[in-house]
């Protein structure tokens, strides 16, 4: 059995990956990262060595994982883009898991999504299910974590809802807004990931927070918390998508995709299981109300490693 205290976190310079890496460092572990953004500034103080993914060189990728106890995988793409696509992410995930098996990695902790399905009409959820199936068949001990929505320092969704509340006179929501979501704080997800990294039993865990919101209710509560209550108008999904496209051109980002709208309205960010996180979004938002939504958080800027905020 591998007794190494070396752990690899994919994307440790990013959002959830950095939180996992920090928690491992606090436990005295040696942490390395695989990343597509080696030149990106790190907030980990140089404590985490970085190597490229080497997806095109599987033997080199396996070598970078040799002697590693646990691989924490946050690698994925949110939408198809000229620089990255779901099909690429699925293929690269297979290469990564194969390399981990060849290198003798004992455990893979993989971050997925609530309600993935191979039969899903939505490519995001279908792709997530394909990657889960590849991992389950990899022969490596695994824990699959299924968060719905992440919030916390540097989050995108909750911050950008607050940003729109601060900048728009009225806020449109898709349909009635009665579909549900269960946000989990990114630090709670990281704690769960590290806890599961110590185990060896194959598990699938819904990683959800202690509060359940309707989308309309979440927007209303955020507006109240930051002191920016706005009229909320129900709009057809197609109209909301076109409006988000127009706003996205202004901020040079993809605010929401058709699949994300459809998945949200299909209640795919809700599961009927006990919470695994303890941090309440309402309490966190109240503590951070002064700066929440002050700047727009860009998904594309984050991926390119450039400054990602707009006032």
C-alpha positions, 0 to 999 in steps of 0.5 A, spaced: 500 500 500 502 506 498 504 510 504 506 517 500 503 523 503 504 526 496 497 529 493 495 532 486 490 537 485 488 538 478 487 546 477 490 548 484 491 555 482 483 555 481 477 556 485 475 549 488 482 546 487 485 552 491 481 550 497 482 543 497 490 544 496 490 549 502 486 544 506 491 539 504 497 543 506 494 545 513 494 538 514 502 537 512 501 534 506 506 535 500 501 538 494 502 538 487 498 541 481 496 539 474 494 545 470 493 548 464 495 555 467 502 554 469 503 562 468 497 564 472 499 567 479 498 563 485 495 565 492 498 559 495 505 562 496 509 557 492 507 552 496 504 547 490 509 545 485 505 545 478 506 541 472 502 541 465 497 536 464 501 532 458 494 530 456 498 528 449 503 525 452 500 519 457 506 516 459 509 523 461 502 524 465 503 518 469 510 519 471 508 526 474 503 522 478 508 516 480 508 516 488 502 520 489 497 517 494 490 521 492 488 525 486 483 530 487 480 532 480 476 538 479 478 538 471 472 540 467 469 545 462 463 549 463 461 550 456 463 548 449 468 554 446 473 555 441 479 553 446 475 547 449 469 543 448 466 537 452 468 532 448 475 534 449 474 534 457 471 527 457 477 524 453 482 528 457 479 525 463 479 518 461 487 519 459 488 522 466 484 516 470 488 511 466 495 515 468 493 515 475 492 507 475 498 506 471 502 510 476 499 507 482 495 512 485 491 509 490 485 514 490 481 519 486 476 524 489 472 527 483 468 533 483 462 532 478 455 535 479 448 533 481 443 529 477 448 527 472 445 522 467 448 518 460 441 519 458 440 527 459 438 531 453 443 536 456 451 535 454 454 538 460 450 533 465 451 527 460 458 529 459 459 529 467 455 522 467 460 519 462 466 521 466 463 518 472 462 512 468 470 512 466 472 513 473 468 507 476 471 503 471 478 505 472 480 500 477 482 505 482 478 507 489 474 513 488 469 518 491 465 522 487 462 528 489 456 531 486 455 539 488 450 543 485 452 550 486 458 553 489 459 559 493 464 563 497 470 567 496 471 568 488 465 564 486 461 566 479 454 565 480 452 568 486 457 574 485 454 575 478 447 575 481 449 580 486 453 584 480 446 584 476 442 587 482 447 592 483 447 594 476 440 593 473 434 596 474 430 590 473 432 583 473 429 578 469 429 570 471 427 564 467 420 562 467 417 562 474 423 561 478 420 556 482 426 551 480 431 549 486 438 549 488 442 547 494 449 551 494 455 549 498 460 553 500 467 552 497 470 550 503 465 545 505 466 542 499 474 542 500 473 539 507 469 533 504 474 532 498 480 531 503 475 527 508 474 522 502 481 522 500 483 519 506 478 513 505 478 507 500 471 505 499 468 507 493 462 512 494 458 517 491 456 523 495 451 529 494 455 535 496 450 540 498 449 546 503 444 546 509 439 551 505 435 550 499 432 556 495 428 557 489 431 561 484 427 567 485 427 566 492 435 566 492 435 573 487 430 576 492 434 574 498 441 576 495 437 583 493 435 584 500 442 582 503 446 587 499 441 592 499 439 592 492 432 590 492 429 590 484 423 588 481 423 581 478 420 579 472 419 572 469 421 572 462 421 566 457 427 562 457 429 564 450 428 571 451 432 571 458 438 567 454 438 572 448 438 578 454 444 574 457 448 574 450 447 581 450 450 582 457 455 577 455 458 581 449 458 587 454 462 584 459 466 579 454 464 573 457 459 567 457 454 568 462 449 562 461 448 557 456 442 554 454 443 547 457 444 551 464 438 554 463 434 548 461 438 544 467 436 549 472 429 549 470 429 542 470 430 542 477 437 538 476 441 542 481 436 539 487 437 532 490 433 530 496 438 528 501 441 531 507 446 536 507 453 535 507 455 542 508 454 547 514 455 554 511 449 557 510 449 562 504 445 567 507 450 568 513 456 568 508 452 573 504 451 577 510 458 577 512 460 579 505 455 584 503 459 590 502 463 587 497 459 582 494 457 583 487 462 589 486 465 587 480 463 582 475 467 575 475 468 572 468 469 565 467 473 566 460 478 571 464 479 566 469 480 560 464 485 565 461 489 567 467 487 574 466 484 579 471 477 577 471 473 583 474 469 588 471 466 594 475 
